[in-house]
Amino acid sequence: MSSSEYLSVSPGIESYQDTIDFLFGLQRFGIKLGLENINRMLKSFGNPHLKLKTVHIAGSNGKGSVAAFVANIFQKAGYRVGLYTSPHLSDFSERIRINGKPINPDEVIHLTRLIRKKQYKVAEEDGNIGSPVSVINMTFFEFTTLLAFLYFHQKKVDLAVVEVGMGGRLDATNVVKPLVSVITNIAREHQQYLGNTLEKISREKAGIIKSNGILITAVTQPRILAQFRSRCREMGSLIYRVGKEIKIKENSQGAFDYQGIYNSYKRLKINILGKYQIINAALAVGTAELLAKKGYLVDENSIREGLWDTRWPGRLELVNLKPRVLLDGAHNLAAVERLKIALLNDFSYRRLFLVIGIMGDKSIKPILKRLVPLGNYIIFTRPQMERAASPYSLLKSARSFTNRVEVVEDVKQAVRKAMVRARNDDLICVTGSLFTVGEARELFYSRVEI
């Protein structure tokens, strides 16, 4: 049977919703780390990723914020910048942007059809035609990564800022040849895939360091830095570190002084809550310095405006004032510790309401141990994801920490209930997962405003 015949009997993609249903249907293939599928498909399209100038960003936390800072700085400097991040908060199109504008639904439909058609052709060429299952062999992340590369290539972006999905070495994005590689930090995450020690996880992250490349990092653990230095020596690559070659000094009101690799700037300001975002901003400025040596010139005003105008929804984001509602997608221990510090030091409130929904594959009990004692009242909920933990299992795990807890399965209803109970001087924090935050955010913003 020919590839066209297979297409005729496979489910059609007529609308954007059909496309989204197909893409998320690929999640049934699970998570499969490796580069064989993505390389085979990219080759069939003429390797468009190798024609892109890229910045590749990995790390346990903060990589999305760094990506947003970098993209915005170069957009302000007049470049056409593609940005690929994950996950999205409300709509798939948020993952793939050019100059801040999400990919058009019609483009998603067109490129999905194009990739599907090519999948059948490749399977036929490889002699693998036998059933539709043998053809649809890409995971959700592999497929969407390919779609992003095709889109950026077709739209002729000057620079593509690409966030790693998981790990680094075997992540589907690790086919690019970046001008600069960035590793934000290292924390325990995805241990079933990346390893159960920081050293094993860091080895996976270090896989994005390329031959004769450049690494910039905010990692501070000596043993992990030693691993990175060793990898850089092995690959003939340069390494720049926040705290060493790049120094920052925090000033009042969120401003900071930056003493960098080639330049220094006084009182740079960011407009995102969280003191840790200063480190992410410094990584972005350092990346801009390094890219300038590659011909991507950027002036001080673009750096200042790019940092200040960057927004990264769902991370210490205030979406309501009376009562205050704070959204933060903290989903691992490192992110939860940062959220805890912010809740204790950066906000004042009479009572704290926590609305928590967590994915089932996370370190649930340690996360709850850090969060739950902070709250005066806790509501457990569940975002509309198969991987989401049952709120009743969360309730059971939290019983040893508090009795002030209940379950409201629907995220939006959980937030509404907290808002009814809270007074104007209370704080409601929705956290545990970006999926939880995304559903909650739709109460305050329409999808087109994200």
FENTA-V931836 format. One record per residue. N is the residue number from 1. RES is the residue in three letters. D_FIRST is the distance of its C-alpha to the first C-alpha in Angstrom with 2 decimals. Layout:
{{N;RES;D_FIRST} {N;RES;D_FIRST}}
This chain:
{{1;MET;0.00} {2;SER;3.81} {3;SER;6.75} {4;SER;8.28} {5;GLU;6.22} {6;TYR;6.94} {7;LEU;10.31} {8;SER;10.92} {9;VAL;10.86} {10;SER;12.75} {11;PRO;16.52} {12;GLY;17.91} {13;ILE;20.70} {14;GLU;23.31} {15;SER;26.60} {16;TYR;28.32} {17;GLN;28.62} {18;ASP;24.86} {19;THR;24.52} {20;ILE;27.28} {21;ASP;25.88} {22;PHE;22.53} {23;LEU;24.48} {24;PHE;26.86} {25;GLY;24.16} {26;LEU;23.24} {27;GLN;26.63} {28;ARG;25.23} {29;PHE;24.17} {30;GLY;27.89} {31;ILE;29.69} {32;LYS;28.29} {33;LEU;30.57} {34;GLY;29.18} {35;LEU;28.05} {36;GLU;24.95} {37;ASN;22.40} {38;ILE;24.50} {39;ASN;25.23} {40;ARG;21.63} {41;MET;20.78} {42;LEU;24.11} {43;LYS;23.56} {44;SER;20.38} {45;PHE;22.69} {46;GLY;25.48} {47;ASN;27.51} {48;PRO;29.19} {49;HIS;31.28} {50;LEU;33.15} {51;LYS;34.32} {52;LEU;35.94} {53;LYS;39.52} {54;THR;39.54} {55;VAL;41.90} {56;HIS;40.39} {57;ILE;42.17} {58;ALA;42.14} {59;GLY;44.63} {60;SER;45.22} {61;ASN;46.93} {62;GLY;47.65} {63;LYS;44.68} {64;GLY;43.67} {65;SER;47.26} {66;VAL;47.54} {67;ALA;44.32} {68;ALA;45.72} {69;PHE;49.07} {70;VAL;47.58} {71;ALA;45.32} {72;ASN;48.27} {73;ILE;50.68} {74;PHE;48.54} {75;GLN;47.69} {76;LYS;51.46} {77;ALA;51.86} {78;GLY;49.70} {79;TYR;46.37} {80;ARG;42.95} {81;VAL;41.85} {82;GLY;38.56} {83;LEU;38.93} {84;TYR;36.26} {85;THR;37.60} {86;SER;36.74} {87;PRO;36.99} {88;HIS;37.67} {89;LEU;40.44} {90;SER;39.25} {91;ASP;36.20} {92;PHE;33.23} {93;SER;34.21} {94;GLU;37.36} {95;ARG;35.47} {96;ILE;34.74} {97;ARG;37.72} {98;ILE;39.20} {99;ASN;42.99} {100;GLY;43.05} {101;LYS;40.78} {102;PRO;37.67} {103;ILE;34.30} {104;ASN;33.76} {105;PRO;31.37} {106;ASP;29.59} {107;GLU;28.99} {108;VAL;27.58} {109;ILE;25.11} {110;HIS;24.15} {111;LEU;23.82} {112;THR;21.87} {113;ARG;19.24} {114;LEU;19.35} {115;ILE;18.98} {116;ARG;16.07} {117;LYS;14.15} {118;LYS;15.33} {119;GLN;14.38} {120;TYR;10.62} {121;LYS;11.40} {122;VAL;13.70} {123;ALA;11.53} {124;GLU;9.06} {125;GLU;12.42} {126;ASP;13.83} {127;GLY;11.29} {128;ASN;11.21} {129;ILE;7.71} {130;GLY;8.34} {131;SER;9.64} {132;PRO;11.06} {133;VAL;14.25} {134;SER;13.24} {135;VAL;12.54} {136;ILE;15.69} {137;ASN;18.02} {138;MET;20.89} {139;THR;24.08} {140;PHE;25.87} {141;PHE;28.31} {142;GLU;25.89} {143;PHE;23.93} {144;THR;27.22} {145;THR;28.74} {146;LEU;25.98} {147;LEU;26.41} {148;ALA;30.15} {149;PHE;29.99} {150;LEU;27.82} {151;TYR;30.25} {152;PHE;33.32} {153;HIS;32.11} {154;GLN;31.24} {155;LYS;34.62} {156;LYS;36.46} {157;VAL;38.51} {158;ASP;41.51} {159;LEU;41.20} {160;ALA;38.67} {161;VAL;40.28} {162;VAL;37.80} {163;GLU;38.65} {164;VAL;37.29} {165;GLY;35.54} {166;MET;36.78} {167;GLY;38.76} {168;GLY;37.98} {169;ARG;36.94} {170;LEU;33.45} {171;ASP;33.08} {172;ALA;30.09} {173;THR;32.67} {174;ASN;34.15} {175;VAL;32.15} {176;VAL;34.69} {177;LYS;37.66} {178;PRO;40.37} {179;LEU;43.69} {180;VAL;45.22} {181;SER;44.14} {182;VAL;45.92} {183;ILE;46.45} {184;THR;48.49} {185;ASN;49.57} {186;ILE;48.61} {187;ALA;48.85} {188;ARG;47.35} {189;GLU;43.98} {190;HIS;40.56} {191;GLN;42.24} {192;GLN;39.43} {193;TYR;37.32} {194;LEU;40.01} {195;GLY;42.76} {196;ASN;45.91} {197;THR;48.47} {198;LEU;49.14} {199;GLU;48.97} {200;LYS;45.43} {201;ILE;44.33} {202;SER;46.06} {203;ARG;44.29} {204;GLU;40.95} {205;LYS;42.35} {206;ALA;43.78} {207;GLY;40.32} {208;ILE;40.17} {209;ILE;43.09} {210;LYS;41.81} {211;SER;43.39} {212;ASN;46.38} {213;GLY;45.74} {214;ILE;47.97} {215;LEU;48.26} {216;ILE;50.37} {217;THR;50.99} {218;ALA;53.27} {219;VAL;53.02} {220;THR;56.53} {221;GLN;56.22} {222;PRO;57.78} {223;ARG;55.48} {224;ILE;52.34} {225;LEU;53.83} {226;ALA;54.61} {227;GLN;50.95} {228;PHE;49.99} {229;ARG;52.68} {230;SER;51.54} {231;ARG;47.93} {232;CYS;49.18} {233;ARG;51.34} {234;GLU;48.46} {235;MET;46.27} {236;GLY;49.14} {237;SER;48.91} {238;LEU;51.68} {239;ILE;52.44} {240;TYR;54.40} {241;ARG;55.62} {242;VAL;56.99} {243;GLY;60.40} {244;LYS;60.92} {245;GLU;59.98} {246;ILE;59.48} {247;LYS;62.21} {248;ILE;62.46} {249;LYS;65.48} {250;GLU;65.15} {251;ASN;67.65} {252;SER;68.54} {253;GLN;66.30} {254;GLY;62.98} {255;ALA;63.83} {256;PHE;63.57} {257;ASP;64.74} {258;TYR;62.21} {259;GLN;63.29} {260;GLY;60.28} {261;ILE;59.19} {262;TYR;60.56} {263;ASN;61.81} {264;SER;63.73} {265;TYR;63.66} {266;LYS;66.16} {267;ARG;65.38} {268;LEU;61.67} {269;LYS;60.65} {270;ILE;57.56} {271;ASN;56.97} {272;ILE;54.97} {273;LEU;56.84} {274;GLY;57.07} {275;LYS;59.15} {276;TYR;56.24} {277;GLN;54.58} {278;ILE;57.24} {279;ILE;55.67} {280;ASN;52.23} {281;ALA;53.88} {282;ALA;55.56} {283;LEU;52.25} {284;ALA;50.94} {285;VAL;54.09} {286;GLY;53.88} {287;THR;50.27} {288;ALA;51.52} {289;GLU;54.26} {290;LEU;51.88} {291;LEU;49.47} {292;ALA;52.49} {293;LYS;52.97} {294;LYS;49.43} {295;GLY;50.35} {296;TYR;49.51} {297;LEU;53.01} {298;VAL;54.12} {299;ASP;57.67} {300;GLU;59.68} {301;ASN;59.40} {302;SER;55.58} {303;ILE;55.83} {304;ARG;58.35} {305;GLU;56.54} {306;GLY;53.15} {307;LEU;54.47} {308;TRP;56.44} {309;ASP;53.77} {310;THR;51.03} {311;ARG;50.03} {312;TRP;47.75} {313;PRO;47.37} {314;GLY;47.50} {315;ARG;49.73} {316;LEU;53.38} {317;GLU;52.82} {318;LEU;55.53} {319;VAL;54.07} {320;ASN;57.11} {321;LEU;60.86} {322;LYS;62.59} {323;PRO;61.66} {324;ARG;59.99} {325;VAL;56.36} {326;LEU;54.92} {327;LEU;51.22} {328;ASP;50.24} {329;GLY;46.89} {330;ALA;48.51} {331;HIS;46.06} {332;ASN;47.38} {333;LEU;50.89} {334;ALA;51.63} {335;ALA;50.72} {336;VAL;52.65} {337;GLU;55.69} {338;ARG;55.57} {339;LEU;55.37} {340;LYS;58.25} {341;ILE;60.41} {342;ALA;59.73} {343;LEU;60.58} {344;LEU;63.80} {345;ASN;64.96} {346;ASP;63.52} {347;PHE;63.81} {348;SER;66.78} {349;TYR;66.46} {350;ARG;68.35} {351;ARG;65.48} {352;LEU;61.94} {353;PHE;59.15} {354;LEU;55.92} {355;VAL;52.60} {356;ILE;50.23} {357;GLY;46.53} {358;ILE;44.87} {359;MET;41.47} {360;GLY;41.48} {361;ASP;40.65} {362;LYS;43.82} {363;SER;47.29} {364;ILE;48.44} {365;LYS;51.92} {366;PRO;53.10} {367;ILE;51.92} {368;LEU;53.75} {369;LYS;56.81} {370;ARG;57.17} {371;LEU;56.44} {372;VAL;57.79} {373;PRO;61.47} {374;LEU;61.57} {375;GLY;60.90} {376;ASN;63.45} {377;TYR;60.72} {378;ILE;57.07} {379;ILE;54.18} {380;PHE;50.97} {381;THR;47.78} {382;ARG;43.99} {383;PRO;41.54} {384;GLN;38.29} {385;MET;36.29} {386;GLU;34.92} {387;ARG;36.67} {388;ALA;40.00} {389;ALA;42.83} {390;SER;44.47} {391;PRO;47.68} {392;TYR;49.42} {393;SER;48.64} {394;LEU;50.05} {395;LEU;53.08} {396;LYS;53.62} {397;SER;53.40} {398;ALA;55.85} {399;ARG;58.49} {400;SER;60.41} {401;PHE;60.76} {402;THR;61.71} {403;ASN;62.23} {404;ARG;61.80} {405;VAL;58.16} {406;GLU;55.91} {407;VAL;52.26} {408;VAL;50.68} {409;GLU;46.94} {410;ASP;45.95} {411;VAL;46.58} {412;LYS;47.96} {413;GLN;50.21} {414;ALA;51.45} {415;VAL;52.45} {416;ARG;54.09} {417;LYS;56.07} {418;ALA;57.28} {419;MET;58.33} {420;VAL;60.32} {421;ARG;62.17} {422;ALA;62.77} {423;ARG;65.75} {424;ASN;65.89} {425;ASP;67.15} {426;ASP;64.40} {427;LEU;61.14} {428;ILE;57.71} {429;CYS;55.17} {430;VAL;51.50} {431;THR;49.77} {432;GLY;47.61} {433;SER;44.24} {434;LEU;42.94} {435;PHE;40.83} {436;THR;44.09} {437;VAL;45.75} {438;GLY;42.97} {439;GLU;43.29} {440;ALA;47.08} {441;ARG;47.07} {442;GLU;45.52} {443;LEU;48.85} {444;PHE;50.58} {445;TYR;48.12} {446;SER;45.41} {447;ARG;41.99} {448;VAL;42.60} {449;GLU;45.76} {450;ILE;44.24}}
